[in-house]
Amino acid sequence: MRIVYVSHTAEVSGAERSLLELIEELPEFAEPLLATPDGRLSEEARRRGIATTKISGTAGSLKLHPTRTPRALAEIGIAAGEILLAARRHRAVLIHANSVRAGVALGLTHSSAATVVHVRDCLPPGRVSAATMRLIAATATTVVANSEYTADSVRRLAPKGELEVVHNPVDLERWDPARIDRVHARAKLRQVRPRALLLGVVAQLTPWKGQDTAIAALDLLRRENVDAHLMLIGSAKFVSGSTRFDNLTYEKGLKERVAELRLEDRVSWLGEREDIVELVAALDILLLPSWEEPFGRALIEAMALEVPVIATSVGGPPEILSDGREGYLVEPRNPEAWSEAIRLVAENDALSRSMGRAGRARVAQAFSLDRHVSSMLDIYEQALASLVHRP
């Protein structure tokens, strides 16, 4: 089965990590080719032995703009031609777009191959979002959503699409607590006080990820004489003028707020890291304070390491964990509720250990990489079958 995978971006975030893991674990009968702009993603793919081909990327927003919208449409049009050429050269029977933008480009190709579009984000309301999803639903053989929450957002915009839900995976071997010496991992963090409660947010720096809520909760904990330290792992990686949020300004505002609250010695800015498994293993609690969260990949990674988690109650996390069992679900933008949940976990060692064990069991049962690959292969077979029987 010859498959072309399409990424609209050269950056590597949660969606791209899930894609790389899927491609890497495909059975031998699959022959994948990753079509992506040059950059970090193509470099990582080649390091893993995945064949790549270059296409043009786009950072176009789904908001109308007098200059950026025409430019984005032109970029998508160019990418569409490159995707079609790559598919023909690869003799692909199926093309899998890894994002909404890649799905739009794929929808313009008029390829004879079966097409799968992976929707990993909930689009903001508006005419462009609605038109975008209707185009994808009308042209894709199958649309895959990474959670029921994401699927519901697709259905509202395009109720007639063929839609499947496949949750993101976690590599249980890589994210295995037995592989990590937690004491050593913690000791390497010289900026963290030895007995401090270590909290972490693993996410790109962007407003909807809610790092400002984590900082505010940290301030409340300090005022309550809780010795806590917050690690912010990630960067403002999507920074073009057409990006939905001004992420660089947001990052600057976060640092100014930390300085204003005099929390500089309690917040670490770690950026993009290669030792992410060791960093997460060192945490006492992982936080995911997003306004809304299409899925929450950082959750399943921390849970696999038996790290307790506290996550937003809006979006995909309620599909991942049960409140009070593997962690807590807390309403976003409410620092008081977040600091209270943190204290509940931090002050009860037995609860913390129980949540950690339950988290590992939950991801092994529902979010394994084997399960994910099997589900995607079933969708591929269904897409190919429907193409054969299409009148």
C-alpha positions as CSV (number, residue, x, y, z in Angstrom):
1,M,0.0,0.0,0.0
2,R,1.7,3.2,-1.2
3,I,0.7,6.2,1.0
4,V,1.7,9.9,0.8
5,Y,1.4,11.7,4.1
6,V,1.1,15.5,3.9
7,S,2.1,18.1,6.5
8,H,1.5,21.8,5.8
9,T,4.2,22.8,8.3
10,A,7.9,22.1,8.9
11,E,7.5,22.6,12.6
12,V,7.1,19.7,15.1
13,S,4.3,19.8,17.6
14,G,1.9,17.2,19.0
15,A,0.2,16.5,15.6
16,E,3.5,16.0,13.9
17,R,4.8,13.7,16.6
18,S,1.7,11.6,16.4
19,L,2.2,11.4,12.6
20,L,5.8,10.4,12.8
21,E,5.0,7.6,15.3
22,L,2.2,6.3,13.0
23,I,4.5,6.2,10.0
24,E,7.3,4.6,11.9
25,E,5.1,1.8,13.1
26,L,3.4,0.9,9.8
27,P,3.6,-2.7,8.8
28,E,6.1,-3.7,6.0
29,F,3.4,-3.8,3.3
30,A,2.9,-0.1,3.6
31,E,5.2,2.2,1.7
32,P,5.0,5.7,3.1
33,L,6.3,9.0,1.7
34,L,6.1,12.2,3.8
35,A,5.4,15.4,1.8
36,T,6.4,18.4,3.9
37,P,8.3,21.7,3.7
38,D,12.0,21.5,4.5
39,G,12.7,22.0,8.2
40,R,12.6,20.3,11.5
41,L,9.9,17.8,10.6
42,S,11.7,16.6,7.5
43,E,15.0,16.3,9.4
44,E,13.3,14.3,12.1
45,A,11.6,12.1,9.6
46,R,14.8,11.3,7.8
47,R,16.5,10.6,11.1
48,R,13.9,7.9,11.7
49,G,14.4,6.5,8.2
50,I,11.2,7.9,6.7
51,A,11.3,8.9,3.0
52,T,10.4,12.6,2.4
53,T,9.7,14.9,-0.5
54,K,9.5,18.7,-0.4
55,I,6.3,20.7,-0.8
56,S,5.5,24.3,-0.1
57,G,4.1,25.1,3.3
58,T,1.5,27.6,4.5
59,A,0.9,29.4,7.7
60,G,-2.3,31.0,6.5
61,S,-5.0,31.9,9.0
62,L,-8.6,31.1,8.8
63,K,-9.5,34.7,9.3
64,L,-10.1,36.9,6.3
65,H,-7.3,39.4,5.6
66,P,-6.9,41.7,2.5
67,T,-3.3,40.5,1.8
68,R,-2.7,37.4,3.9
69,T,-5.7,35.5,2.7
70,P,-4.8,35.7,-1.0
71,R,-1.2,34.8,-0.2
72,A,-2.4,31.8,1.8
73,L,-4.7,30.6,-1.0
74,A,-1.8,30.9,-3.5
75,E,0.4,28.9,-1.2
76,I,-2.2,26.2,-0.8
77,G,-2.7,26.1,-4.5
78,I,1.0,25.6,-5.1
79,A,1.1,22.9,-2.5
80,A,-1.9,21.1,-4.1
81,G,0.0,20.8,-7.3
82,E,3.1,19.5,-5.5
83,I,1.0,17.0,-3.6
84,L,-0.6,15.6,-6.7
85,L,2.8,15.3,-8.4
86,A,4.3,13.5,-5.4
87,A,1.3,11.1,-5.3
88,R,1.7,10.3,-9.0
89,R,5.4,9.7,-8.7
90,H,5.0,7.5,-5.6
91,R,2.1,5.7,-7.3
92,A,0.1,6.3,-4.1
93,V,-3.3,4.6,-3.6
94,L,-4.0,6.8,-0.6
95,I,-3.1,10.3,0.6
96,H,-3.3,11.2,4.3
97,A,-3.4,14.9,5.1
98,N,-2.2,15.6,8.7
99,S,-4.1,18.9,9.3
100,V,-6.9,21.1,8.1
101,R,-4.6,23.2,6.0
102,A,-3.1,20.1,4.4
103,G,-6.6,18.8,3.9
104,V,-7.6,22.0,2.0
105,A,-4.6,21.5,-0.3
106,L,-5.5,17.9,-0.8
107,G,-9.1,18.8,-1.6
108,L,-7.9,20.9,-4.5
109,T,-5.8,18.1,-6.1
110,H,-8.7,16.1,-7.6
111,S,-6.5,13.0,-7.0
112,S,-7.7,9.5,-8.0
113,A,-6.3,8.2,-4.8
114,A,-8.4,7.6,-1.6
115,T,-7.9,10.6,0.7
116,V,-7.9,10.8,4.5
117,V,-7.9,14.2,6.3
118,H,-6.9,14.3,9.9
119,V,-8.5,17.1,11.9
120,R,-6.6,17.8,15.1
121,D,-7.9,21.2,16.0
122,C,-11.3,22.9,16.6
123,L,-11.7,25.7,14.2
124,P,-12.8,29.1,15.4
125,P,-16.3,30.0,14.4
126,G,-16.8,32.0,11.2
127,R,-17.6,31.8,7.5
128,V,-14.0,30.7,6.5
129,S,-14.0,27.9,9.0
130,A,-17.3,26.6,7.8
131,A,-16.3,26.8,4.2
132,T,-13.0,25.1,5.0
133,M,-14.7,22.1,6.7
134,R,-17.4,21.8,4.0
135,L,-14.6,21.6,1.4
136,I,-12.8,18.9,3.3
137,A,-16.0,17.0,4.0
138,A,-17.0,17.1,0.3
139,T,-13.6,16.1,-1.1
140,A,-12.1,13.7,1.5
141,T,-12.9,10.0,1.4
142,T,-12.7,10.0,5.2
143,V,-12.2,12.6,7.8
144,V,-10.5,11.5,11.1
145,A,-10.9,13.5,14.3
146,N,-8.5,13.1,17.2
147,S,-11.3,13.2,19.8
148,E,-15.1,13.2,20.0
149,Y,-14.8,16.8,21.0
150,T,-13.0,17.6,17.8
151,A,-15.5,15.5,15.9
152,D,-18.4,17.4,17.3
153,S,-16.9,20.7,16.0
154,V,-16.5,19.1,12.6
155,R,-20.1,17.9,12.5
156,R,-21.4,21.4,13.4
157,L,-19.6,22.9,10.4
158,A,-19.9,20.0,8.0
159,P,-22.6,17.5,9.1
160,K,-22.5,15.4,5.9
161,G,-18.9,14.3,6.1
162,E,-17.7,10.7,6.6
163,L,-16.2,11.0,10.0
164,E,-14.2,8.6,12.3
165,V,-12.6,9.2,15.7
166,V,-9.1,7.9,16.5
167,H,-7.4,9.2,19.6
168,N,-3.7,10.1,19.5
169,P,-1.2,7.4,20.7
170,V,1.6,7.2,23.1
171,D,4.7,5.0,22.7
172,L,4.5,2.9,25.9
173,E,8.1,1.7,25.6
174,R,9.5,5.2,25.3
175,W,7.3,6.6,28.0
176,D,8.0,3.8,30.5
177,P,8.7,4.9,34.1
178,A,10.9,1.8,34.5
179,R,13.4,3.2,32.0
180,I,13.8,6.5,33.9
181,D,15.7,7.2,37.1
182,R,13.4,9.8,38.4
183,V,15.8,10.9,41.2
184,H,18.6,11.4,38.7
185,A,16.3,13.2,36.3
186,R,15.2,15.6,39.1
187,A,18.8,16.1,40.3
188,K,19.8,17.3,36.9
189,L,17.4,20.2,37.2
190,R,19.8,22.5,39.2
191,Q,17.5,25.5,38.9
192,V,14.8,23.6,41.0
193,R,15.1,23.6,44.8
194,P,15.5,20.0,46.0
195,R,12.3,19.8,48.0
196,A,10.1,22.0,45.8
197,L,6.8,20.7,44.3
198,L,7.7,20.5,40.6
199,L,4.9,21.4,38.2
200,G,5.2,21.4,34.4
201,V,3.3,22.6,31.3
202,V,4.4,20.9,28.1
203,A,2.9,23.0,25.2
204,Q,3.6,25.6,22.6
205,L,3.6,29.1,24.0
206,T,0.2,30.4,22.8
207,P,-2.7,32.0,24.6
208,W,-5.1,29.1,24.3
209,K,-2.7,26.8,26.1
210,G,-3.2,28.7,29.3
211,Q,0.4,29.1,30.6
212,D,-0.8,32.4,32.2
213,T,-3.2,30.3,34.4
214,A,-0.4,28.1,35.5
215,I,1.7,31.1,36.5
216,A,-1.2,32.7,38.4
217,A,-1.8,29.4,40.3
218,L,1.9,29.2,41.1
219,D,1.6,32.7,42.6
220,L,-1.3,31.6,44.8
221,L,0.6,28.6,46.0
222,R,3.5,30.7,47.0
223,R,1.2,33.0,48.9
224,E,-0.1,29.9,50.7
225,N,3.6,29.0,51.6
226,V,3.7,26.1,49.2
227,D,7.3,25.8,47.8
228,A,6.5,25.1,44.2
229,H,8.4,25.4,40.9
230,L,6.9,25.6,37.4
231,M,8.7,24.4,34.3
232,L,7.3,25.7,31.0
233,I,8.5,23.3,28.2
234,G,7.8,24.6,24.7
235,S,8.2,27.7,22.6
236,A,6.3,30.2,20.6
237,K,6.9,28.2,17.4
238,F,4.1,29.5,15.2
239,V,5.0,33.2,14.8
240,S,4.1,34.3,11.3
241,G,1.9,37.4,10.9
242,S,-1.0,35.2,9.7
243,T,-1.0,33.0,12.8
244,R,-4.3,33.2,14.8
245,F,-2.6,34.5,17.9
246,D,0.4,36.8,18.4
247,N,2.4,34.2,20.2
248,L,5.6,36.3,20.6
249,T,3.7,39.1,22.3
250,Y,2.1,36.4,24.5
251,E,5.5,35.0,25.5
252,K,6.7,38.5,26.3
253,G,3.7,39.1,28.4
254,L,4.2,35.9,30.3
255,K,7.7,36.8,31.2
256,E,6.7,40.3,32.2
257,R,4.0,38.8,34.5
258,V,6.5,36.4,36.1
259,A,8.8,39.4,36.8
260,E,6.0,41.5,38.2
261,L,5.0,38.7,40.6
262,R,8.7,38.1,41.5
263,L,8.5,34.5,40.5
264,E,11.7,34.5,38.4
265,D,13.4,31.9,40.7
266,R,10.3,29.7,40.6
267,V,9.7,29.5,36.8
268,S,12.0,27.8,34.3
269,W,11.7,28.5,30.6
270,L,13.0,25.4,28.9
271,G,11.9,25.8,25.3
272,E,12.1,22.8,22.9
273,R,13.9,19.9,24.5
274,E,15.2,16.6,23.3
275,D,15.1,15.1,26.8
276,I,11.4,15.6,27.2
277,V,10.8,12.1,28.7
278,E,13.2,12.7,31.5
279,L,11.8,16.2,32.2
280,V,8.2,14.9,32.4
281,A,9.3,12.0,34.6
282,A,10.9,14.5,37.0
283,L,7.5,16.3,37.5
284,D,5.3,15.9,40.6
285,I,2.3,17.0,38.6
286,L,1.7,17.8,34.9
287,L,-0.7,20.7,34.1
288,L,-2.7,21.2,31.0
289,P,-4.6,24.5,31.6
290,S,-5.8,25.2,28.0
291,W,-9.0,27.2,27.4
292,E,-10.1,24.2,25.3
293,E,-8.0,21.2,24.2
294,P,-8.8,19.2,21.1
295,F,-7.1,16.2,22.6
296,G,-4.2,16.6,25.1
297,R,-1.2,14.5,24.0
298,A,1.0,15.7,26.9
299,L,-1.6,14.1,29.2
300,I,-1.2,10.6,27.9
301,E,2.6,10.9,27.9
302,A,2.7,12.0,31.5
303,M,0.1,9.3,32.5
304,A,2.3,6.7,30.8
305,L,5.1,7.8,33.1
306,E,2.8,7.5,36.1
307,V,2.8,11.2,36.7
308,P,-0.4,12.6,38.1
309,V,-2.1,15.1,35.8
310,I,-4.4,18.1,36.2
311,A,-6.2,19.1,33.0
312,T,-8.7,21.5,31.6
313,S,-12.3,20.3,31.7
314,V,-13.0,21.7,28.3
315,G,-12.3,19.6,25.2
316,G,-10.7,16.2,24.8
317,P,-9.2,15.6,28.3
318,P,-12.5,14.2,29.8
319,E,-12.2,11.5,27.1
320,I,-8.7,10.7,28.4
321,L,-9.1,10.7,32.2
322,S,-11.7,10.3,34.9
323,D,-11.9,13.2,37.4
324,G,-10.3,12.0,40.6
325,R,-8.9,8.7,39.3
326,E,-6.0,9.4,37.0
327,G,-6.0,13.1,37.8
328,Y,-8.3,16.1,38.1
329,L,-10.3,18.0,35.6
330,V,-10.5,21.7,36.3
331,E,-12.3,24.6,34.6
332,P,-9.9,26.8,32.6
333,R,-9.0,30.4,33.5
334,N,-9.6,29.8,37.2
335,P,-6.3,30.0,39.0
336,E,-7.9,29.4,42.4
337,A,-9.4,26.1,41.3
338,W,-6.0,25.1,39.8
339,S,-4.1,25.9,42.9
340,E,-6.6,24.0,45.0
341,A,-6.4,20.9,42.8
342,I,-2.6,21.1,42.9
343,R,-2.7,21.1,46.7
344,L,-5.0,18.1,46.8
345,V,-2.5,16.0,44.9
346,A,0.6,17.4,46.5
347,E,-0.6,16.9,50.1
348,N,-1.6,13.2,49.6
349,D,1.2,10.9,48.6
350,A,-1.1,7.9,48.5
351,L,-3.4,9.7,46.1
352,S,-0.5,10.8,43.9
353,R,0.8,7.3,43.6
354,S,-2.7,5.9,42.9
355,M,-3.3,8.4,40.2
356,G,0.0,7.6,38.6
357,R,-0.7,3.9,38.5
358,A,-4.2,4.4,37.2
359,G,-2.9,6.8,34.5
360,R,-0.4,4.2,33.2
361,A,-3.1,1.5,33.1
362,R,-5.5,3.8,31.3
363,V,-3.2,4.7,28.5
364,A,-2.1,1.1,28.1
365,Q,-5.7,0.1,27.7
366,A,-6.9,2.9,25.4
367,F,-4.0,4.9,23.8
368,S,-1.3,2.5,22.8
369,L,0.6,3.0,19.6
370,D,-0.4,-0.5,18.4
371,R,-4.1,0.3,18.9
372,H,-3.7,3.6,17.0
373,V,-1.9,2.0,14.0
374,S,-4.5,-0.8,13.8
375,S,-7.4,1.8,13.8
376,M,-5.7,3.9,11.1
377,L,-5.1,0.8,8.9
378,D,-8.8,-0.1,9.2
379,I,-9.7,3.4,8.1
380,Y,-7.4,3.2,5.1
381,E,-8.9,-0.1,4.1
382,Q,-12.4,1.3,4.4
383,A,-11.4,4.4,2.4
384,L,-9.9,2.2,-0.4
385,A,-13.0,0.0,-0.5
386,S,-15.3,2.9,-0.7
387,L,-13.3,4.3,-3.6
388,V,-13.5,1.0,-5.5
389,H,-17.3,0.9,-5.0
390,R,-17.9,4.5,-5.8
391,P,-20.3,4.9,-8.8
